[in-house]
Amino acid sequence: MTAAHEAATGRRRDEFEQRVHVYEPHRASMPPIGPYLREFWRRRRFAYELSRSTQKADNFNTALGSAWLVLNPLLLGLVYFLLVSVLGSGGKQVSWVTTLGRILIGLFTWFFAANSMGLGAQSITSGGRLILNQAFPRALLPLSSTLSAWLMFLPSIPVYLVFYILGSTLDHSPGHLPGLSWALLWYPPLLVILAVQCFGLAMIFATMSVYFRDTNKFLTYLLRIWLYLTPVLYGIEKFNHHLWALYLNPMGPVIGSITRVWVEATGPSTSLLLAALAWSVGLFFFGAWFFITRERDFAVRL
């Protein structure tokens, strides 16, 4: 059926089923959301397979391969542990297990968020050929980046769990890790909240990178500063007198809650949980709107 015949009969084919696509500048606007979501769900497997292939390619030429997914944050955690516990303790006696455990769970979680944003920022600009040659919901690319970050994060969970159990068993100093408790049941839903938030941020930075190619370079420094403003290297109690700084930080409530679950064996407070949910839902919907309304313009700008 030709385009003229379609116009004459008033019929319009799904844009994802067209064989010939003409790329031209578009004004920011939402496409028909029903077909978009159906195609997004139908091709969800594509995002997963793309994330798996990306992860394998990143570690193919290294001697230790995927072990670096755990070694990198683990070694960095040891460095920060020396700085925080030895140089920053001010002579106060601290439990090395609790301090190291808090830093490790904070860094492992932070690396998941940082990798989601970093890979997401590159997902569109690095997928130019795919975008130019295939018609598909472009949001699958930042989704693939978030899944890649998730697959990179998964190996760190059993490593930390082993450290946590051994540390809480062997160390009996004041303030040591509490061991396994029912509070850990909060961990999976908090990770889901974080993952949704990361997907939203990945879509935001992916869109920004198309229009401003230096986004990736600025993001590197932003993530470094963001790390120090988030309760990763220190406990959430540091914000007792500056709670506004915690709640204004998108990562503050959710990462602070995750750290509290492991280190204090307590679930998130109502205010922290509501703040984490608000940031997660808000960033997801804003990121989806910001990305989808502009994705038809990506091919022209790549």
C-alpha positions as a Markdown table, in Angstrom:
| # | Residue | x | y | z |
|---|---|---|---|---|
| 1 | Met | 0.0 | 0.0 | 0.0 |
| 2 | Thr | 1.5 | 3.3 | -1.0 |
| 3 | Ala | 1.6 | 6.4 | 1.1 |
| 4 | Ala | -0.8 | 8.2 | -1.3 |
| 5 | His | -3.3 | 5.4 | -1.0 |
| 6 | Glu | -3.0 | 5.4 | 2.8 |
| 7 | Ala | -3.6 | 9.1 | 2.8 |
| 8 | Ala | -6.6 | 8.7 | 0.4 |
| 9 | Thr | -8.2 | 6.0 | 2.5 |
| 10 | Gly | -7.4 | 7.7 | 5.8 |
| 11 | Arg | -5.4 | 4.6 | 7.0 |
| 12 | Arg | -2.2 | 4.9 | 8.9 |
| 13 | Arg | 0.1 | 2.1 | 9.5 |
| 14 | Asp | 2.0 | 1.6 | 12.8 |
| 15 | Glu | 5.3 | 3.6 | 12.4 |
| 16 | Phe | 7.2 | 0.5 | 13.7 |
| 17 | Glu | 5.9 | -1.6 | 10.8 |
| 18 | Gln | 6.9 | 0.8 | 8.0 |
| 19 | Arg | 9.7 | -0.4 | 5.7 |
| 20 | Val | 10.8 | 3.0 | 4.6 |
| 21 | His | 11.4 | 5.8 | 7.1 |
| 22 | Val | 12.1 | 9.4 | 6.3 |
| 23 | Tyr | 14.1 | 11.1 | 9.1 |
| 24 | Glu | 13.4 | 14.8 | 9.5 |
| 25 | Pro | 13.3 | 17.3 | 12.4 |
| 26 | His | 10.4 | 16.8 | 14.7 |
| 27 | Arg | 8.9 | 19.1 | 17.3 |
| 28 | Ala | 8.9 | 17.7 | 20.8 |
| 29 | Ser | 5.6 | 15.8 | 21.1 |
| 30 | Met | 4.3 | 12.4 | 22.3 |
| 31 | Pro | 3.8 | 9.7 | 19.7 |
| 32 | Pro | 0.7 | 7.5 | 19.9 |
| 33 | Ile | 1.4 | 6.0 | 23.3 |
| 34 | Gly | -0.6 | 2.8 | 22.8 |
| 35 | Pro | 1.4 | 1.4 | 19.9 |
| 36 | Tyr | 4.6 | 2.6 | 21.5 |
| 37 | Leu | 4.0 | 0.8 | 24.7 |
| 38 | Arg | 2.9 | -2.4 | 22.9 |
| 39 | Glu | 6.0 | -2.4 | 20.8 |
| 40 | Phe | 8.2 | -1.6 | 23.8 |
| 41 | Trp | 6.8 | -4.6 | 25.6 |
| 42 | Arg | 7.0 | -6.9 | 22.6 |
| 43 | Arg | 10.7 | -6.1 | 22.1 |
| 44 | Arg | 11.7 | -6.2 | 25.8 |
| 45 | Arg | 13.8 | -9.3 | 25.1 |
| 46 | Phe | 15.9 | -7.2 | 22.8 |
| 47 | Ala | 16.9 | -4.9 | 25.6 |
| 48 | Tyr | 18.0 | -7.8 | 27.8 |
| 49 | Glu | 20.1 | -9.5 | 25.1 |
| 50 | Leu | 21.7 | -6.2 | 24.2 |
| 51 | Ser | 22.7 | -5.6 | 27.8 |
| 52 | Arg | 24.2 | -9.2 | 28.0 |
| 53 | Ser | 26.2 | -8.7 | 24.9 |
| 54 | Thr | 27.5 | -5.3 | 26.1 |
| 55 | Gln | 28.5 | -6.8 | 29.5 |
| 56 | Lys | 30.4 | -9.7 | 27.8 |
| 57 | Ala | 32.2 | -7.3 | 25.4 |
| 58 | Asp | 33.3 | -5.0 | 28.1 |
| 59 | Asn | 35.2 | -7.8 | 30.0 |
| 60 | Phe | 36.3 | -9.9 | 27.1 |
| 61 | Asn | 39.9 | -8.7 | 26.8 |
| 62 | Thr | 40.7 | -8.6 | 30.5 |
| 63 | Ala | 42.5 | -11.4 | 32.4 |
| 64 | Leu | 40.1 | -11.4 | 35.3 |
| 65 | Gly | 37.0 | -10.8 | 33.1 |
| 66 | Ser | 33.8 | -10.3 | 35.1 |
| 67 | Ala | 35.7 | -10.5 | 38.4 |
| 68 | Trp | 36.4 | -6.8 | 38.0 |
| 69 | Leu | 32.7 | -6.1 | 38.5 |
| 70 | Val | 33.3 | -7.0 | 42.1 |
| 71 | Leu | 37.0 | -6.2 | 42.5 |
| 72 | Asn | 36.6 | -2.6 | 41.3 |
| 73 | Pro | 34.1 | -1.4 | 44.0 |
| 74 | Leu | 35.7 | -3.8 | 46.6 |
| 75 | Leu | 39.2 | -2.3 | 46.2 |
| 76 | Leu | 37.8 | 1.2 | 46.1 |
| 77 | Gly | 35.9 | 0.4 | 49.2 |
| 78 | Leu | 39.1 | -0.6 | 51.0 |
| 79 | Val | 40.7 | 2.7 | 50.0 |
| 80 | Tyr | 37.8 | 4.7 | 51.3 |
| 81 | Phe | 37.7 | 2.6 | 54.5 |
| 82 | Leu | 41.3 | 3.6 | 55.2 |
| 83 | Leu | 40.5 | 7.2 | 54.6 |
| 84 | Val | 37.3 | 7.2 | 56.7 |
| 85 | Ser | 38.2 | 4.9 | 59.6 |
| 86 | Val | 42.0 | 5.6 | 60.0 |
| 87 | Leu | 42.4 | 9.2 | 58.9 |
| 88 | Gly | 38.9 | 10.5 | 59.6 |
| 89 | Ser | 38.1 | 8.8 | 62.9 |
| 90 | Gly | 39.9 | 11.4 | 65.0 |
| 91 | Gly | 41.2 | 8.8 | 67.4 |
| 92 | Lys | 37.7 | 7.4 | 68.1 |
| 93 | Gln | 37.3 | 3.7 | 68.4 |
| 94 | Val | 35.1 | 2.4 | 65.6 |
| 95 | Ser | 34.1 | -1.1 | 64.6 |
| 96 | Trp | 36.0 | -1.9 | 61.4 |
| 97 | Val | 33.4 | -4.4 | 60.3 |
| 98 | Thr | 30.5 | -1.9 | 60.6 |
| 99 | Thr | 32.5 | 0.9 | 58.9 |
| 100 | Leu | 33.7 | -1.3 | 56.1 |
| 101 | Gly | 30.3 | -3.0 | 55.7 |
| 102 | Arg | 28.6 | 0.4 | 55.4 |
| 103 | Ile | 31.1 | 1.6 | 52.9 |
| 104 | Leu | 30.9 | -1.6 | 50.8 |
| 105 | Ile | 27.1 | -1.8 | 50.6 |
| 106 | Gly | 27.0 | 1.9 | 49.9 |
| 107 | Leu | 29.6 | 1.7 | 47.1 |
| 108 | Phe | 28.1 | -1.5 | 45.5 |
| 109 | Thr | 24.7 | 0.3 | 45.4 |
| 110 | Trp | 26.2 | 3.5 | 44.2 |
| 111 | Phe | 28.0 | 1.8 | 41.3 |
| 112 | Phe | 24.7 | 0.4 | 40.1 |
| 113 | Ala | 23.2 | 3.9 | 40.0 |
| 114 | Ala | 26.3 | 5.5 | 38.5 |
| 115 | Asn | 26.7 | 2.7 | 35.8 |
| 116 | Ser | 23.0 | 3.1 | 34.9 |
| 117 | Met | 23.5 | 6.9 | 34.3 |
| 118 | Gly | 26.9 | 6.5 | 32.6 |
| 119 | Leu | 25.8 | 3.8 | 30.2 |
| 120 | Gly | 22.5 | 5.4 | 29.7 |
| 121 | Ala | 24.1 | 8.7 | 28.7 |
| 122 | Gln | 26.0 | 6.9 | 25.9 |
| 123 | Ser | 23.2 | 4.6 | 24.8 |
| 124 | Ile | 21.8 | 6.8 | 22.0 |
| 125 | Thr | 25.0 | 8.3 | 20.7 |
| 126 | Ser | 26.7 | 5.0 | 20.6 |
| 127 | Gly | 23.7 | 3.3 | 19.0 |
| 128 | Gly | 23.5 | 5.5 | 16.0 |
| 129 | Arg | 23.7 | 2.8 | 13.3 |
| 130 | Leu | 21.0 | 0.8 | 15.1 |
| 131 | Ile | 18.8 | 3.8 | 15.3 |
| 132 | Leu | 19.2 | 4.7 | 11.6 |
| 133 | Asn | 18.6 | 1.2 | 10.4 |
| 134 | Gln | 15.8 | -0.1 | 12.6 |
| 135 | Ala | 12.4 | 1.2 | 13.8 |
| 136 | Phe | 11.9 | 0.4 | 17.4 |
| 137 | Pro | 11.0 | 2.3 | 20.6 |
| 138 | Arg | 14.3 | 4.1 | 21.4 |
| 139 | Ala | 13.6 | 3.9 | 25.2 |
| 140 | Leu | 14.8 | 0.2 | 24.9 |
| 141 | Leu | 18.4 | 1.5 | 24.7 |
| 142 | Pro | 18.5 | 3.3 | 28.1 |
| 143 | Leu | 16.5 | 0.3 | 29.5 |
| 144 | Ser | 19.3 | -1.9 | 28.2 |
| 145 | Ser | 21.9 | 0.3 | 29.9 |
| 146 | Thr | 20.0 | 0.0 | 33.2 |
| 147 | Leu | 19.8 | -3.8 | 32.8 |
| 148 | Ser | 23.6 | -3.9 | 32.0 |
| 149 | Ala | 24.2 | -2.0 | 35.2 |
| 150 | Trp | 21.9 | -4.4 | 37.0 |
| 151 | Leu | 23.8 | -7.4 | 35.7 |
| 152 | Met | 27.1 | -5.8 | 36.8 |
| 153 | Phe | 25.6 | -5.2 | 40.2 |
| 154 | Leu | 24.2 | -8.8 | 40.8 |
| 155 | Pro | 27.6 | -10.5 | 41.5 |
| 156 | Ser | 28.4 | -8.0 | 44.3 |
| 157 | Ile | 25.3 | -9.1 | 46.3 |
| 158 | Pro | 26.5 | -12.6 | 47.3 |
| 159 | Val | 30.1 | -11.2 | 47.9 |
| 160 | Tyr | 28.7 | -8.7 | 50.3 |
| 161 | Leu | 26.4 | -11.2 | 51.9 |
| 162 | Val | 29.4 | -13.5 | 52.7 |
| 163 | Phe | 31.3 | -10.6 | 54.2 |
| 164 | Tyr | 28.3 | -9.5 | 56.2 |
| 165 | Ile | 27.7 | -12.9 | 57.7 |
| 166 | Leu | 31.3 | -13.5 | 58.5 |
| 167 | Gly | 31.8 | -10.0 | 59.9 |
| 168 | Ser | 28.8 | -10.1 | 62.1 |
| 169 | Thr | 29.8 | -13.5 | 63.4 |
| 170 | Leu | 33.5 | -12.8 | 64.1 |
| 171 | Asp | 33.3 | -9.2 | 65.3 |
| 172 | His | 31.7 | -8.6 | 68.7 |
| 173 | Ser | 32.8 | -5.0 | 69.3 |
| 174 | Pro | 30.3 | -2.3 | 70.2 |
| 175 | Gly | 28.2 | -1.3 | 67.2 |
| 176 | His | 29.1 | -4.4 | 65.1 |
| 177 | Leu | 26.9 | -5.5 | 62.2 |
| 178 | Pro | 23.6 | -6.9 | 63.6 |
| 179 | Gly | 23.5 | -10.1 | 61.5 |
| 180 | Leu | 20.6 | -11.4 | 59.5 |
| 181 | Ser | 17.2 | -9.9 | 60.5 |
| 182 | Trp | 13.7 | -9.4 | 59.1 |
| 183 | Ala | 14.7 | -5.9 | 58.2 |
| 184 | Leu | 16.6 | -7.3 | 55.2 |
| 185 | Leu | 13.2 | -8.0 | 53.6 |
| 186 | Trp | 13.1 | -4.3 | 52.8 |
| 187 | Tyr | 16.2 | -4.8 | 50.5 |
| 188 | Pro | 14.4 | -6.1 | 47.4 |
| 189 | Pro | 11.7 | -3.4 | 47.2 |
| 190 | Leu | 14.3 | -0.7 | 47.8 |
| 191 | Leu | 16.3 | -2.0 | 44.9 |
| 192 | Val | 13.2 | -1.9 | 42.7 |
| 193 | Ile | 12.7 | 1.7 | 43.7 |
| 194 | Leu | 16.3 | 2.5 | 42.9 |
| 195 | Ala | 16.1 | 0.6 | 39.5 |
| 196 | Val | 13.1 | 2.6 | 38.4 |
| 197 | Gln | 14.8 | 5.8 | 39.4 |
| 198 | Cys | 18.0 | 4.8 | 37.5 |
| 199 | Phe | 16.0 | 4.1 | 34.4 |
| 200 | Gly | 14.4 | 7.5 | 34.6 |
| 201 | Leu | 17.8 | 9.2 | 35.0 |
| 202 | Ala | 19.3 | 7.1 | 32.2 |
| 203 | Met | 16.6 | 8.4 | 29.8 |
| 204 | Ile | 17.2 | 12.0 | 30.9 |
| 205 | Phe | 21.0 | 11.8 | 30.4 |
| 206 | Ala | 20.6 | 9.9 | 27.1 |
| 207 | Thr | 18.4 | 12.7 | 25.7 |
| 208 | Met | 20.8 | 15.4 | 27.0 |
| 209 | Ser | 23.8 | 13.6 | 25.3 |
| 210 | Val | 22.1 | 13.8 | 21.9 |
| 211 | Tyr | 21.7 | 17.6 | 22.1 |
| 212 | Phe | 24.8 | 18.3 | 24.1 |
| 213 | Arg | 27.6 | 15.9 | 23.4 |
| 214 | Asp | 29.8 | 17.0 | 26.4 |
| 215 | Thr | 27.2 | 15.6 | 28.8 |
| 216 | Asn | 29.2 | 12.4 | 29.3 |
| 217 | Lys | 32.3 | 14.4 | 30.3 |
| 218 | Phe | 30.4 | 16.6 | 32.7 |
| 219 | Leu | 28.6 | 13.5 | 34.1 |
| 220 | Thr | 31.9 | 12.0 | 35.2 |
| 221 | Tyr | 32.5 | 14.9 | 37.5 |
| 222 | Leu | 28.9 | 15.2 | 38.6 |
| 223 | Leu | 28.9 | 11.6 | 39.7 |
| 224 | Arg | 32.0 | 12.1 | 41.8 |
| 225 | Ile | 30.5 | 15.1 | 43.6 |
| 226 | Trp | 27.2 | 13.3 | 43.9 |
| 227 | Leu | 28.9 | 10.4 | 45.6 |
| 228 | Tyr | 30.2 | 12.6 | 48.5 |
| 229 | Leu | 26.7 | 14.2 | 48.9 |
| 230 | Thr | 25.1 | 10.8 | 49.3 |
| 231 | Pro | 25.2 | 8.7 | 52.5 |
| 232 | Val | 27.7 | 6.2 | 51.0 |
| 233 | Leu | 31.0 | 6.7 | 52.8 |
| 234 | Tyr | 29.3 | 7.8 | 56.1 |
| 235 | Gly | 26.1 | 7.1 | 57.9 |
| 236 | Ile | 22.8 | 8.7 | 57.4 |
| 237 | Glu | 23.0 | 10.3 | 60.8 |
| 238 | Lys | 25.4 | 12.8 | 59.4 |
| 239 | Phe | 22.4 | 14.5 | 57.9 |
| 240 | Asn | 20.5 | 14.9 | 61.2 |
| 241 | His | 21.1 | 18.7 | 61.3 |
| 242 | His | 20.8 | 19.1 | 57.5 |
| 243 | Leu | 17.8 | 16.9 | 56.5 |
| 244 | Trp | 17.0 | 19.2 | 53.6 |
| 245 | Ala | 20.3 | 18.1 | 51.9 |
| 246 | Leu | 19.3 | 14.5 | 52.3 |
| 247 | Tyr | 15.8 | 14.8 | 50.9 |
| 248 | Leu | 16.8 | 17.1 | 48.0 |
| 249 | Asn | 19.3 | 14.5 | 46.9 |
| 250 | Pro | 17.5 | 12.0 | 44.5 |
| 251 | Met | 19.8 | 9.2 | 45.7 |
| 252 | Gly | 19.9 | 10.2 | 49.4 |
| 253 | Pro | 16.6 | 8.6 | 50.7 |
| 254 | Val | 16.9 | 5.3 | 48.8 |
| 255 | Ile | 20.6 | 4.7 | 49.4 |
| 256 | Gly | 20.4 | 5.9 | 53.0 |
| 257 | Ser | 17.5 | 3.5 | 53.5 |
| 258 | Ile | 19.4 | 0.6 | 52.0 |
| 259 | Thr | 22.5 | 1.3 | 54.2 |
| 260 | Arg | 20.3 | 1.5 | 57.3 |
| 261 | Val | 18.7 | -1.8 | 56.5 |
| 262 | Trp | 22.1 | -3.6 | 56.5 |
| 263 | Val | 24.0 | -1.7 | 59.2 |
| 264 | Glu | 21.2 | -0.9 | 61.7 |
| 265 | Ala | 18.8 | -3.8 | 60.9 |
| 266 | Thr | 15.9 | -1.3 | 60.7 |
| 267 | Gly | 13.5 | -0.6 | 57.9 |
| 268 | Pro | 13.3 | 2.8 | 56.3 |
| 269 | Ser | 11.4 | 5.5 | 58.1 |
| 270 | Thr | 8.1 | 6.6 | 56.6 |
| 271 | Ser | 9.5 | 10.0 | 55.5 |
| 272 | Leu | 12.5 | 8.3 | 53.8 |
| 273 | Leu | 10.4 | 5.8 | 52.1 |
| 274 | Leu | 7.9 | 8.4 | 50.8 |
| 275 | Ala | 10.8 | 10.6 | 49.6 |
| 276 | Ala | 12.4 | 7.6 | 47.8 |
| 277 | Leu | 9.1 | 6.7 | 46.1 |
| 278 | Ala | 8.5 | 10.3 | 45.1 |
| 279 | Trp | 11.9 | 10.7 | 43.5 |
| 280 | Ser | 11.6 | 7.3 | 41.8 |
| 281 | Val | 8.2 | 7.9 | 40.3 |
| 282 | Gly | 8.9 | 11.6 | 39.5 |
| 283 | Leu | 12.2 | 10.9 | 37.7 |
| 284 | Phe | 10.8 | 7.9 | 35.8 |
| 285 | Phe | 7.8 | 9.8 | 34.4 |
| 286 | Phe | 9.8 | 13.0 | 33.7 |
| 287 | Gly | 12.5 | 10.9 | 32.1 |
| 288 | Ala | 10.0 | 9.0 | 29.9 |
| 289 | Trp | 8.3 | 12.2 | 28.8 |
| 290 | Phe | 11.6 | 14.0 | 28.2 |
| 291 | Phe | 13.0 | 11.1 | 26.2 |
| 292 | Ile | 9.9 | 9.9 | 24.2 |
| 293 | Thr | 8.8 | 13.3 | 23.1 |
| 294 | Arg | 12.2 | 13.9 | 21.5 |
| 295 | Glu | 13.3 | 10.5 | 20.3 |
| 296 | Arg | 11.9 | 10.9 | 16.8 |
| 297 | Asp | 14.4 | 13.7 | 16.4 |
| 298 | Phe | 17.4 | 11.6 | 17.4 |
| 299 | Ala | 18.2 | 10.2 | 14.0 |
| 300 | Val | 18.6 | 13.7 | 12.5 |
| 301 | Arg | 21.1 | 14.7 | 15.2 |
| 302 | Leu | 23.3 | 11.6 | 15.3 |
